[in-house]
Amino acid sequence: MPKFQKVQMSANNLSATILIRENTLLPSGLVLETEAFLPGWRAVQNLDGRGVANKIEDAKWNFFFLAGAIRTTVIGREGLATFRRAIHRILAKQQARGFNSLEITKVVSRRFLGVPYLSISAHSRHIQEGMYLVPAEDVRVMDTADTAPAPTAAMVFGER
């Protein structure tokens, strides 16, 4: 198991971070500078969501942005360890959706009654070649024998 190095990210740079699941299929010729962030996920360096989208779209692929923020709050001082804990929670929530990327859209560090906490908002993103959004887990070959026949109309409106 690889040891994860400390990512040198400033607090100002945490929002707009793009995480890409390891082994995600990318367009040939696309080079993104990344580093290990959490097990199974890599952080894109020197590019925000718009920059990554431009590179992917230049390769004639799509980088989908999904509405509906994923939010979490963790107790702890502002720092990389607290940030990683929060991202780990967000990735656990995002896992069920089956998308291969995540964009951190908002990072807020505050205190309540002297207790520091970090609130993070993120959006699922998805990299794929096709123009219709299909989560990675939903890409499967269907056997025509397993598909049900189209339903037939049992009643037509207006007839008695």
N, CA, C and O of each residue as an XYZ file, in Angstrom:
640
protein
N       0.860     -1.183      0.000
C       0.000      0.000      0.000
C       0.898      1.236      0.000
O       1.769      1.367      0.860
N       0.690      2.157     -0.973
C       1.560      3.323     -1.032
C       1.318      4.259      0.139
O       0.200      4.387      0.638
N       2.378      4.900      0.559
C       2.270      5.880      1.625
C       1.927      7.219      0.987
O       2.544      7.608     -0.005
N       0.959      7.918      1.539
C       0.518      9.168      0.957
C       1.284     10.319      1.567
O       1.313     10.508      2.783
N       1.907     11.085      0.679
C       2.689     12.223      1.114
C       1.757     13.372      1.444
O       0.603     13.412      1.016
N       2.287     14.298      2.211
C       1.506     15.497      2.502
C       1.389     16.317      1.231
O       2.390     16.628      0.585
N       0.185     16.657      0.886
C      -0.045     17.483     -0.293
C       0.171     18.928      0.109
O      -0.399     19.390      1.098
N       0.971     19.632     -0.632
C       1.270     21.022     -0.326
C       0.194     21.906     -0.948
O       0.367     22.412     -2.057
N      -0.907     22.092     -0.241
C      -2.000     22.913     -0.713
C      -2.239     24.010      0.301
O      -2.343     23.748      1.499
N      -2.326     25.225     -0.174
C      -2.625     26.325      0.743
C      -4.113     26.359      1.012
O      -4.895     25.802      0.242
N      -4.513     26.999      2.084
C      -5.928     27.086      2.439
C      -6.720     27.807      1.356
O      -7.890     27.493      1.137
N      -6.106     28.759      0.682
C      -6.795     29.480     -0.382
C      -7.009     28.605     -1.604
O      -7.897     28.874     -2.413
N      -6.213     27.573     -1.744
C      -6.230     26.749     -2.932
C      -7.106     25.507     -2.779
O      -7.239     24.742     -3.734
N      -7.704     25.284     -1.616
C      -8.454     24.057     -1.386
C      -9.757     24.010     -2.166
O     -10.109     22.964     -2.712
N     -10.487     25.132     -2.231
C     -11.677     25.107     -3.056
C     -11.212     25.154     -4.503
O     -10.162     25.724     -4.800
N     -11.961     24.580     -5.375
C     -11.643     24.430     -6.802
C     -10.683     23.274     -7.049
O     -10.178     23.125     -8.162
N     -10.421     22.457     -6.039
C      -9.594     21.273     -6.228
C     -10.403     20.217     -6.966
O     -11.575     19.996     -6.662
N      -9.773     19.569     -7.937
C     -10.401     18.473     -8.678
C      -9.740     17.171     -8.246
O      -8.515     17.048     -8.267
N     -10.560     16.205     -7.855
C     -10.076     14.856     -7.538
C     -10.566     13.915     -8.619
O     -11.722     13.982     -9.036
N      -9.687     13.040     -9.071
C     -10.047     12.052    -10.093
C      -9.741     10.674     -9.539
O      -8.663     10.430     -8.996
N     -10.705      9.775     -9.685
C     -10.529      8.395     -9.226
C      -9.390      7.753    -10.021
O      -9.307      7.917    -11.238
N      -8.519      7.027     -9.330
C      -7.435      6.331    -10.015
C      -8.014      5.335    -11.013
O      -9.092      4.783    -10.794
N      -7.306      5.112    -12.092
C      -7.681      4.202    -13.182
C      -8.877      4.701    -13.983
O      -9.521      3.914    -14.676
N      -9.184      5.993    -13.900
C     -10.243      6.565    -14.730
C      -9.734      6.642    -16.161
O      -8.611      7.083    -16.404
N     -10.552      6.218    -17.096
C     -10.203      6.282    -18.507
C     -10.180      7.738    -18.945
O     -11.158      8.463    -18.763
N      -9.059      8.166    -19.522
C      -8.893      9.542    -19.990
C      -8.584      9.526    -21.477
O      -8.129      8.512    -22.006
N      -8.828     10.648    -22.160
C      -8.509     10.713    -23.594
C      -7.022     10.487    -23.826
O      -6.188     10.906    -23.023
N      -6.695      9.818    -24.936
C      -5.281      9.606    -25.240
C      -4.639     10.961    -25.524
O      -5.234     11.821    -26.173
N      -3.450     11.130    -25.042
C      -2.734     12.379    -25.234
C      -3.000     13.422    -24.161
O      -2.297     14.431    -24.108
N      -4.000     13.209    -23.298
C      -4.294     14.164    -22.233
C      -3.323     13.936    -21.081
O      -3.211     12.828    -20.557
N      -2.628     14.995    -20.697
C      -1.687     14.903    -19.586
C      -2.157     15.857    -18.501
O      -2.239     17.068    -18.710
N      -2.466     15.288    -17.328
C      -2.843     16.079    -16.164
C      -1.821     15.807    -15.074
O      -1.519     14.653    -14.769
N      -1.294     16.863    -14.496
C      -0.355     16.712    -13.393
C      -1.166     16.432    -12.136
O      -1.949     17.274    -11.696
N      -0.977     15.238    -11.554
C      -1.739     14.848    -10.368
C      -0.791     14.300     -9.315
O       0.365     13.981     -9.592
N      -1.314     14.202     -8.098
C      -0.582     13.538     -7.025
C      -1.573     12.790     -6.150
O      -2.748     13.148     -6.072
N      -1.081     11.745     -5.490
C      -1.931     10.946     -4.614
C      -2.496     11.839     -3.517
O      -1.783     12.648     -2.923
N      -3.794     11.677     -3.259
C      -4.442     12.484     -2.221
C      -5.027     11.602     -1.127
O      -4.696     11.755      0.049
N      -5.893     10.683     -1.520
C      -6.456      9.664     -0.634
C      -6.377      8.344     -1.389
O      -6.259      8.355     -2.614
N      -6.436      7.217     -0.706
C      -6.378      5.944     -1.418
C      -7.441      5.873     -2.521
O      -8.636      6.013     -2.258
N      -6.987      5.656     -3.751
C      -7.891      5.545     -4.886
C      -8.221      6.869     -5.562
O      -8.937      6.884     -6.563
N      -7.718      7.969     -5.042
C      -8.036      9.291     -5.601
C      -6.768     10.118     -5.761
O      -5.857     10.062     -4.935
N      -6.733     10.892     -6.851
C      -5.606     11.769     -7.142
C      -6.099     13.203     -7.279
O      -7.173     13.444     -7.830
N      -5.314     14.158     -6.775
C      -5.639     15.580     -6.872
C      -4.941     16.173     -8.084
O      -3.738     15.992     -8.270
N      -5.706     16.886     -8.909
C      -5.137     17.564    -10.076
C      -4.428     18.817     -9.584
O      -4.960     19.563     -8.762
N      -3.234     19.036    -10.089
C      -2.458     20.198     -9.673
C      -2.440     21.248    -10.776
O      -2.458     20.922    -11.963
N      -2.403     22.494    -10.372
C      -2.250     23.641    -11.262
C      -3.431     23.890    -12.193
O      -3.319     24.708    -13.106
N      -4.555     23.213    -11.994
C      -5.749     23.450    -12.804
C      -6.983     23.402    -11.915
O      -7.064     22.579    -11.003
N      -7.935     24.274    -12.177
C      -9.229     24.207    -11.497
C     -10.200     23.462    -12.410
O      -9.797     22.904    -13.430
N     -11.468     23.456    -12.043
C     -12.470     22.740    -12.828
C     -12.561     23.215    -14.262
O     -12.696     22.406    -15.181
N     -12.487     24.516    -14.460
C     -12.578     25.072    -15.817
C     -11.367     24.654    -16.652
O     -11.508     24.311    -17.826
N     -10.185     24.683    -16.048
C      -8.978     24.284    -16.770
C      -8.994     22.822    -17.165
O      -8.619     22.471    -18.284
N      -9.429     21.964    -16.247
C      -9.527     20.535    -16.548
C     -10.578     20.319    -17.630
O     -10.357     19.544    -18.561
N     -11.723     20.998    -17.518
C     -12.787     20.865    -18.518
C     -12.296     21.284    -19.894
O     -12.595     20.617    -20.884
N     -11.550     22.374    -19.971
C     -11.034     22.827    -21.267
C     -10.124     21.787    -21.907
O     -10.222     21.520    -23.105
N      -9.236     21.198    -21.102
C      -8.325     20.175    -21.636
C      -9.097     18.947    -22.121
O      -8.795     18.389    -23.176
N     -10.094     18.534    -21.337
C     -10.874     17.351    -21.710
C     -11.716     17.639    -22.955
O     -11.806     16.797    -23.849
N     -12.321     18.804    -23.016
C     -13.142     19.159    -24.176
C     -12.300     19.359    -25.426
O     -12.774     19.101    -26.533
N     -11.056     19.814    -25.272
C     -10.147     19.927    -26.425
C      -9.878     18.554    -27.028
O      -9.625     18.442    -28.228
N      -9.931     17.513    -26.206
C      -9.726     16.137    -26.674
C     -11.029     15.515    -27.175
O     -11.074     14.322    -27.475
N     -12.093     16.325    -27.266
C     -13.414     15.881    -27.756
C     -14.085     14.876    -26.818
O     -14.839     14.011    -27.263
N     -13.808     14.997    -25.521
C     -14.479     14.214    -24.492
C     -15.342     15.159    -23.683
O     -15.347     16.362    -23.943
N     -16.076     14.639    -22.705
C     -16.968     15.448    -21.881
C     -16.574     15.359    -20.414
O     -16.125     14.321    -19.929
N     -16.756     16.487    -19.718
C     -16.482     16.577    -18.284
C     -17.744     17.134    -17.641
O     -17.914     18.348    -17.531
N     -18.620     16.240    -17.221
C     -19.927     16.621    -16.705
C     -19.827     17.219    -15.305
O     -19.022     16.778    -14.486
N     -20.648     18.220    -15.044
C     -20.802     18.827    -13.719
C     -22.203     18.476    -13.264
O     -23.171     18.798    -13.953
N     -22.334     17.817    -12.109
C     -23.645     17.395    -11.636
C     -24.167     18.350    -10.574
O     -23.466     18.685     -9.620
N     -25.398     18.779    -10.755
C     -26.036     19.678     -9.791
C     -26.257     18.927     -8.477
O     -26.241     17.697     -8.445
N     -26.454     19.652     -7.436
C     -26.689     19.044     -6.128
C     -25.389     18.877     -5.378
O     -24.668     17.897     -5.570
N     -25.096     19.824     -4.535
C     -23.846     19.786     -3.778
C     -23.870     18.668     -2.742
O     -24.913     18.329     -2.183
N     -22.700     18.115     -2.509
C     -22.494     17.149     -1.436
C     -21.779     17.936     -0.343
O     -20.726     18.524     -0.590
N     -22.339     17.950      0.851
C     -21.774     18.776      1.933
C     -21.438     17.926      3.150
O     -22.053     16.893      3.415
N     -20.436     18.406      3.879
C     -20.097     17.778      5.151
C     -19.405     18.802      6.038
O     -18.860     19.797      5.560
N     -19.437     18.539      7.329
C     -18.766     19.377      8.317
C     -18.000     18.461      9.251
O     -18.529     17.451      9.715
N     -16.750     18.816      9.529
C     -15.935     18.041     10.465
C     -15.336     18.983     11.498
O     -15.023     20.138     11.208
N     -15.186     18.466     12.698
C     -14.592     19.246     13.779
C     -13.077     19.117     13.677
O     -12.542     18.022     13.503
N     -12.407     20.243     13.788
C     -10.952     20.255     13.747
C     -10.429     21.560     13.208
O     -11.139     22.314     12.544
N      -9.157     21.813     13.510
C      -8.521     23.034     13.034
C      -8.334     22.979     11.530
O      -8.282     21.911     10.919
N      -8.234     24.173     10.956
C      -7.974     24.254      9.523
C      -6.610     23.642      9.253
O      -5.609     24.039      9.849
N      -6.580     22.688      8.365
C      -5.327     22.018      8.031
C      -5.600     20.854      7.114
O      -6.751     20.492      6.871
N      -4.545     20.276      6.612
C      -4.681     19.201      5.645
C      -5.332     17.951      6.232
O      -6.109     17.289      5.543
N      -5.038     17.612      7.483
C      -5.623     16.417      8.096
C      -7.143     16.556      8.214
O      -7.876     15.609      7.932
N      -7.609     17.719      8.626
C      -9.053     17.953      8.735
C      -9.689     17.960      7.345
O     -10.776     17.417      7.147
N      -9.003     18.577      6.392
C      -9.495     18.617      5.014
C      -9.626     17.200      4.454
O     -10.639     16.878      3.834
N      -8.624     16.353      4.662
C      -8.679     14.968      4.174
C      -9.843     14.199      4.821
O     -10.529     13.426      4.151
N     -10.058     14.416      6.121
C     -11.160     13.742      6.815
C     -12.501     14.136      6.197
O     -13.374     13.295      5.981
N     -12.642     15.429      5.917
C     -13.884     15.914      5.307
C     -14.061     15.344      3.899
O     -15.158     14.924      3.534
N     -13.006     15.330      3.126
C     -13.089     14.792      1.761
C     -13.388     13.302      1.794
O     -14.130     12.796      0.952
N     -12.815     12.598      2.760
C     -13.108     11.166      2.906
C     -14.611     10.946      3.123
O     -15.189     10.019      2.556
N     -15.237     11.788      3.936
C     -16.691     11.695      4.160
C     -17.471     11.991      2.884
O     -18.436     11.298      2.561
N     -17.046     13.023      2.166
C     -17.742     13.380      0.923
C     -17.618     12.258     -0.094
O     -18.588     11.931     -0.777
N     -16.431     11.665     -0.203
C     -16.245     10.568     -1.154
C     -17.094      9.354     -0.779
O     -17.565      8.635     -1.660
N     -17.292      9.121      0.510
C     -18.160      8.023      0.938
C     -19.595      8.278      0.486
O     -20.291      7.349      0.075
N     -20.039      9.531      0.560
C     -21.389      9.882      0.093
C     -21.481      9.794     -1.423
O     -22.504      9.378     -1.966
N     -20.406     10.188     -2.107
C     -20.402     10.227     -3.566
C     -20.255      8.838     -4.170
O     -20.667      8.615     -5.309
N     -19.684      7.915     -3.437
C     -19.410      6.569     -3.940
C     -20.650      5.910     -4.539
O     -20.559      5.240     -5.568
N     -21.792      6.091     -3.912
C     -23.022      5.463     -4.387
C     -23.449      5.995     -5.752
O     -24.163      5.312     -6.487
N     -23.027      7.183     -6.090
C     -23.407      7.779     -7.368
C     -22.612      7.208     -8.533
O     -23.092      7.218     -9.666
N     -21.412      6.712     -8.280
C     -20.624      6.053     -9.316
C     -19.916      6.973    -10.294
O     -19.605      6.544    -11.405
N     -19.650      8.215     -9.930
C     -18.958      9.120    -10.836
C     -17.466      9.109    -10.531
O     -17.052      8.781     -9.419
N     -16.654      9.474    -11.542
C     -15.218      9.289    -11.409
C     -14.421     10.528    -11.015
O     -13.194     10.470    -10.950
N     -15.088     11.638    -10.754
C     -14.379     12.863    -10.373
C     -15.187     13.646     -9.353
O     -16.384     13.427     -9.171
N     -14.499     14.559     -8.698
C     -15.139     15.391     -7.686
C     -14.488     16.763     -7.716
O     -13.265     16.874     -7.798
N     -15.311     17.813     -7.648
C     -14.784     19.176     -7.581
C     -15.160     19.786     -6.235
O     -16.337     19.862     -5.884
N     -14.155     20.217     -5.491
C     -14.400     20.905     -4.221
C     -14.790     22.331     -4.581
O     -14.003     23.057     -5.189
N     -15.992     22.732     -4.213
C     -16.474     24.048     -4.619
C     -16.440     25.091     -3.505
O     -16.429     26.289     -3.786
N     -16.422     24.651     -2.243
C     -16.412     25.621     -1.151
C     -15.781     24.992      0.085
O     -16.099     23.865      0.465
N     -14.874     25.753      0.705
C     -14.229     25.336      1.948
C     -14.331     26.508      2.918
O     -13.852     27.605      2.630
N     -14.957     26.268      4.067
C     -15.134     27.328      5.061
C     -14.659     26.806      6.413
O     -15.093     25.751      6.875
N     -13.761     27.563      7.038
C     -13.266     27.229      8.374
C     -13.843     28.247      9.357
O     -13.689     29.455      9.178
N     -14.509     27.742     10.397
C     -15.126     28.633     11.382
C     -14.963     28.052     12.778
O     -14.387     26.982     12.970
N     -15.493     28.798     13.749
C     -15.504     28.349     15.149
C     -16.914     28.529     15.698
O     -17.614     29.487     15.369
N     -17.310     27.580     16.546
C     -18.578     27.681     17.257
C     -18.277     27.416     18.725
O     -17.833     26.326     19.084
N     -18.517     28.409     19.572
C     -18.196     28.331     20.994
C     -16.739     27.929     21.210
O     -16.420     27.166     22.122
N     -15.873     28.449     20.365
C     -14.446     28.175     20.471
C     -13.995     26.876     19.845
O     -12.797     26.594     19.816
N     -14.927     26.067     19.337
C     -14.574     24.785     18.725
C     -14.422     24.991     17.212
O     -15.380     25.387     16.548
N     -13.231     24.727     16.664
C     -13.034     24.917     15.224
C     -13.687     23.795     14.419
O     -13.708     22.637     14.836
N     -14.213     24.163     13.271
C     -14.773     23.158     12.366
C     -14.568     23.603     10.926
O     -14.321     24.776     10.647
N     -14.674     22.648     10.029
C     -14.474     22.886      8.611
C     -15.700     22.381      7.863
O     -16.100     21.228      8.025
N     -16.294     23.239      7.046
C     -17.429     22.856      6.209
C     -16.971     22.839      4.758
O     -16.299     23.761      4.295
N     -17.341     21.788      4.053
C     -16.932     21.637      2.655
C     -18.144     21.287      1.805
O     -18.999     20.497      2.205
N     -18.197     21.893      0.620
C     -19.193     21.558     -0.390
C     -18.447     21.073     -1.624
O     -17.390     21.602     -1.969
N     -18.999     20.075     -2.278
C     -18.376     19.528     -3.484
C     -19.472     19.112     -4.460
O     -20.631     18.943     -4.079
N     -19.094     18.953     -5.701
C     -20.003     18.476     -6.737
C     -19.363     17.294     -7.451
O     -18.159     17.287     -7.711
N     -20.173     16.310     -7.759
C     -19.688     15.184     -8.547
C     -19.401     15.676     -9.953
O     -20.116     16.521    -10.490
N     -18.346     15.135    -10.540
C     -17.996     15.399    -11.932
C     -17.786     14.037    -12.576
O     -17.567     13.043    -11.883
N     -17.852     13.992    -13.884
C     -17.666     12.710    -14.557
C     -16.996     12.924    -15.900
O     -17.432     13.752    -16.699
N     -15.928     12.171    -16.142
C     -15.181     12.230    -17.397
C     -15.584     11.024    -18.236
O     -15.522      9.884    -17.775
N     -15.998     11.287    -19.470
C     -16.307     10.187    -20.387
C     -16.296     10.696    -21.811
O     -16.370     11.898    -22.064
N     -16.201      9.754    -22.737
C     -16.141     10.116    -24.145
C     -17.518     10.464    -24.696
O     -17.645     11.430    -25.450
N     -18.535      9.716    -24.346
C     -19.869      9.919    -24.900
C     -20.540     11.183    -24.394
O     -20.158     11.744    -23.368
N     -21.541     11.615    -25.130
C     -22.232     12.855    -24.767
C     -23.388     12.647    -23.795
O     -23.926     13.619    -23.264
N     -23.779     11.398    -23.552
C     -24.857     11.114    -22.606
C     -24.247     10.609    -21.308
O     -23.434      9.684    -21.317
N     -24.634     11.205    -20.206
C     -24.048     10.887    -18.914
C     -24.378      9.461    -18.498
O     -25.545      9.091    -18.367
N     -23.332      8.667    -18.292
C     -23.481      7.285    -17.825
C     -22.440      7.064    -16.741
O     -21.247      7.026    -17.041
N     -22.866      6.915    -15.468
C     -21.903      6.651    -14.396
C     -21.103      5.387    -14.684
O     -21.591      4.478    -15.355
N     -19.893      5.330    -14.185
C     -18.977      4.225    -14.464
C     -19.588      2.868    -14.144
O     -19.385      1.918    -14.900
N     -20.330      2.749    -13.044
C     -20.905      1.463    -12.666
C     -22.088      1.062    -13.555
O     -22.468     -0.108    -13.583
N     -22.674      2.026    -14.282
C     -23.823      1.715    -15.126
C     -23.435      1.297    -16.530
O     -24.304      0.931    -17.322
N     -22.158      1.341    -16.857
C     -21.719      0.925    -18.176
C     -21.595     -0.586    -18.153
O     -20.658     -1.134    -17.573
N     -22.530     -1.245    -18.777
C     -22.491     -2.703    -18.855
C     -23.199     -3.154    -20.122
O     -24.098     -2.480    -20.625
N     -22.795     -4.258    -20.608
C     -23.397     -4.802    -21.814
C     -24.639     -5.574    -21.417
O     -24.590     -6.470    -20.574
N     -25.746     -5.218    -22.031
C     -27.000     -5.911    -21.721
C     -27.229     -7.039    -22.715
O     -27.055     -6.861    -23.921
N     -27.612     -8.171    -22.216
C     -27.941     -9.310    -23.058
C     -29.370     -9.128    -23.551
O     -30.275     -8.885    -22.753
N     -29.575     -9.242    -24.840
C     -30.916     -9.006    -25.394
C     -31.928    -10.024    -24.887
O     -33.126     -9.741    -24.851
N     -31.460    -11.206    -24.496
C     -32.379    -12.216    -23.974
C     -32.915    -11.813    -22.600
O     -33.999    -12.244    -22.207
N     -32.170    -10.999    -21.878
C     -32.586    -10.599    -20.540
C     -33.521     -9.402    -20.531
O     -34.105     -9.086    -19.495
N     -33.674     -8.735    -21.656
C     -34.533     -7.557    -21.682
C     -35.987     -7.972    -21.832
O     -36.321     -8.890    -22.581
N     -36.827     -7.281    -21.112
C     -38.256     -7.583    -21.160
C     -38.867     -6.970    -22.412
O     -38.406     -5.921    -22.864
N     -39.890     -7.595    -22.981
C     -40.540     -7.011    -24.151
C     -41.271     -5.729    -23.758
O     -41.648     -5.544    -22.600
N     -41.461     -4.864    -24.724
C     -42.151     -3.605    -24.474
C     -43.574     -3.903    -24.026
O     -44.215     -4.808    -24.561
N     -44.081     -3.144    -23.040
C     -45.447     -3.394    -22.571
C     -46.464     -3.044    -23.660
O     -46.266     -2.116    -24.443
N     -47.549     -3.807    -23.687
C     -48.617     -3.526    -24.660
C     -49.737     -2.810    -23.940
O     -49.947     -2.988    -22.740
N     -50.449     -1.997    -24.697
C     -51.541     -1.214    -24.088
C     -52.697     -2.136    -23.733
O     -53.170     -2.899    -24.575
N     -53.143     -2.068    -22.507
C     -54.275     -2.884    -22.062
C     -55.573     -2.116    -22.232
O     -56.642     -2.715    -22.343
N     -55.488     -0.815    -22.252
C     -56.704     -0.001    -22.372
C     -56.333      1.292    -23.102
O     -55.276      1.872    -22.857
N     -57.190      1.720    -23.974
C     -56.973      2.962    -24.687
C     -57.921      3.989    -24.124
O     -59.113      3.714    -23.980
N     -57.425      5.164    -23.803
C     -58.282      6.205    -23.240
C     -59.376      6.585    -24.225
O     -59.132      6.718    -25.425
N     -60.566      6.756    -23.711
C     -61.701      7.148    -24.544
C     -62.550      5.972    -24.977
O     -63.659      6.184    -25.469
N     -62.092      4.753    -24.819
C     -62.900      3.586    -25.185
C     -63.557      3.020    -23.924
O     -63.061      3.183    -22.810
N     -64.662      2.365    -24.137
C     -65.355      1.747    -23.016
C     -65.353      0.271    -23.128
O     -65.897     -0.414    -22.262
